[in-house]
Every structure is written in structure tokens, then in C-alpha cells.
Amino acid sequence: MSDTPSGPRTAVVIGGSLAGMLAAAALAESADVVVVERDVLPEGPGPRKGLPQARHAHLLWSGGARAIDALLPGTVGRLLADGGHRIALPTNMVGFSPAGWFRRWAEQSHYVVLAGRDLLDWHVRRSVRALPRVTVSDRTEVLGLEGDARRVTGVRVRGADGVERVLAAGLVVDASGRSSRTPAWLREFGLPAAAVRTVDPGLVYASRVFRAPKDLGNTFPVIVNVQADPREAGPGRSSTLVPIEGDRWLVTLSGTRGGEPTKDPELFEAFARSVRHPIVGELISGTEPLTDVAVTRTTVNRRHAYERARLPERFVVLGDAAAAYNPVYGHGMAVAAQSAVALRDTVRALGWSAPGLGARAQKAVAGPVGAAWALSTGNDVFYPGATEDGPTLTERIGAAYVRRLLLTSTGNGRVARAVTDVVTLERTAARLFTPPVLLAAVLGPRREQLTGPPLRPAEREAIAGILP
């Protein structure tokens, strides 16, 4: 199949998870798209073999939710109608940061969408499958790239029948996740490797689903999050409780080296009580567990600077294949969605046949990637062993400023809004360096810090008998 300006336009997306499906949606207005996935994609909202992290809490920040709806209108609404939750931020978040408890300032625009990852992925997958120009080929393994150091012309694949063939393409997108083979493919083409930055706090995740007591999964839709503080002695431990579909609570615990949670169900609640505040452990006390404890150790922050590398033309890398984050900050899905929008907008602006299209798209993807990277690694670099040489001077200065902003936001609603703008990926990090925010950070919080979880009287009444 040719791919000249007058011939059929074709694209191949490697990887059928969230990032790959959204990339397919981004390209479907300009080309016929084939999504190649090595695993079997479930027909419904079931677990997928290649996504073990789906069992942990996932946050879809409003910046990502808006991007998904820009690509696949109505998808988020259908997810919410199917039991997902839309939680206003910071109004309905009970959060304990390294700088103190956040106040629940009134907010109408920021939010987070919460649902089980399998359900969320299914809604996205269903919307993409409905697009007339997208074909999904699962049980198909990508063996390598076709082309050379100058240009990628397709991919070599092996299907479920064992037959190898070439899928010609005018654009190839690698959205294959943390296991991406792009570094090896670049070596095969004789190209230098992209610069890589790795920050590994040694974090381990353990998650379990509980039946929300007294139907609180629907009447108490509040996120509860106790963050670790890397400045404290000993390992960093955190806990998160989120409501998901089916009147359930999904609880995720995490710990760095020397303080990791385990798969032992008898120790789950005790770990939740051992973090900087025991509220999550108290909330699940006496509740009915619905699953075993799922543990994941693949939590390294790793960013490939492909936007500065020499890549062959007509080749783009996005999602976890470009940058993978510590999942505790919840930015992976939102970055994948915004990266797909950046890809779509680049093709729209330049045209499908434009020279340098791949390189321009890769630079556009670097925008949301960089913002989430700064948020994910700002704390993680300070854990022992996270990097070979410790945090850089730039990282130390940046972390100090972010900590000052967090402290100020505990008692200043305008700064809290600015921070939430950036955390939800609604705005870029430049929002935090405007003169009003800089001045407010110098002056510090206007109100005294809260001394405990900011639960409202009605919420305390609803969970009476759970909390002491």
C-alpha cells in the first residue's frame, strides 16, 4: 500500500492499551490506522494480561479527561454513567501532603475521574473500535521496524497464525509501554541512543478492593490520600483510598526501600495505619475485602529524551514508551491523552505529508511529558538510592520551591488553585511562576495549618463507628 499524498494514508500504532488506543483516535481523522497488540484484548471490561498495574488505584486528572473527550467525544460521560466517579478538586479530597493537610477549597472546574482501570480502558477501547478507519489486530507481535535511519516505512509482525508479514505505514507510533523496544530498534538502525533519566525510589505497591460500608461508595465519594515525606527518617510510606464503580473502595498502599508493603492480607490494615496518618487504615477497619492483595514493583520513573534525539522520520514515541512515572502521582493516563492530542494537532497543523512531521510531533509530546516528569520526580529524587548521584542542583531548587508552594496552598486558596491547575495538567508548570504566585509563596500561608483530616460534619456522621 502506497503512502504518497495522492495514495492511501496509513499508520501503525504499536500497543493497544490506553496510550495506543488514544494515539489511534488521534490519527484516525487523517489516516487508516492499524493498532497492533501482542496480548488478547478482552471484549468487555475485564483484566488484560499485559497490564498488571490495573489492579492499583488510577487517577484520571481533568486535564486528561478533557483530552480523552476531545479525541473521543462522550467517552468520559459513558464511563461515569457506568459507575465511575467525578470528584471535584480540591473540594472532595482529603489530602495530607509533606507540607500538611490541604483545605477543601471550593472548586468547580478541577476534578478527577475514578474507576477501575479495566472499566476505563474498555470504554476507551470501545470508542476507538467504533471509529471506521481503525483496525485492531491483537495477538500480533511486532518483530521490528521496516526502513532505515532516515525513515520508518512500516513494521514487521507475526500474527496468531505464526505467519510473518510487513505492515507498510506512512507513520509508526510506538505506544508499547515500559517494555518498549525503541532503544534496541535505534541501535539496529545505527542511531545513537536518546538520553535517559531514571529516578527509582524503590517503591512497591499493594492494593486491595473493599466493599464500602453502609453504601458509602456512592454517598461518600471522597478521595483520601496520605503522602510520604522524603525528608523524614526511614522509608516513605503512603496510602490512598478512592471510590470506584460497584459501591467499592480501592485502597493502594506504597512503601520505599525497607518499608515495602507485602501480599500478606493480615498485614494490609496495619500498614495503612503505619503511614503518616492512619485515616485510611481506620476507614477500612472491619470492612469486607473483595480481593486478594495485589503487589507491583514496576514503579521506576524513566524518561527518554526522544524530542532531542535523532529519530528516523515518520516515527513517534509516546505514553510510557517515552516516559514512565511513579504511579503514585497518577499522571500516566492524563499524559497519554494529552500526548495523543498533541499528535493530532501536529498532523492537523502541518499536514500528513509534511517533512519533519515525526520530529515536530515528538517535540509537541514533550510538553505534557515534561510537566508530569517534574511532578513525579520532585519528591522521588530525595529517597536514598533513587539516582546514582542524588538530586541535581536544579532538582533541589525546584523541590524546595514546590514544597513552599504546597505549604502556602494549605492556607491560601489562590495558590491552592494554581497548584491544582498544574497537578491536574489543566495548565503548564509556568502557572506556578507568575508574579502573583511567586509573591504568595514568599509571604506563605494566610491561615494556620489544619491539625487533622478536614472531614465535614455530615461525612463524620456517615462514617460514625469507623473512625475513632
QUIPE-V285552 format. One line per field, one symbol per residue. burial: b if it has 24 or more other C-alpha atoms within 12 Angstrom, else e. A space follows every 50 residues. Layout:
BEGIN
burial->???
END
This chain:
BEGIN
burial->eeeeeeeebbbbbbbbbbbbbbbbbbbbbbbbbbbbbbbbbbeeeebbeb bebbbbbbbbbbbbbbbbbebbeebbebbbeebbbbbbbbbbbbbbbbbb bbbbbeeeebbbbbbbbbbbbbbbbbbbbebebbbbbbbbbbbbbbbeee bbbbbbbeeeeeeeebbbbbbbbbbbbbebbbbebbeeeeeeebeebbbb bbbbbbbbbbbbbeebbbebbbbbbbbbbbeeeebbbbbbbbbbbbbbbb bbbbbbbebbbbbeeeebbebbbbbbbbbbbbbbbebebeeebbbbbbbb bbbbbbbebbbbbbbbbbbbbbbbbbbbbbbbbbbbbbbbbbbbbbbeee ebbeebbbbbbbbbbbbbbbbbbbbbbbbbbbbbebeeeebeeebeeebe bbbbbbbbbbbbbbbbbbbbbbbbbbbbbebbeeeebeebbeebbeeebe eebbbeeeeeeebeeeee
END
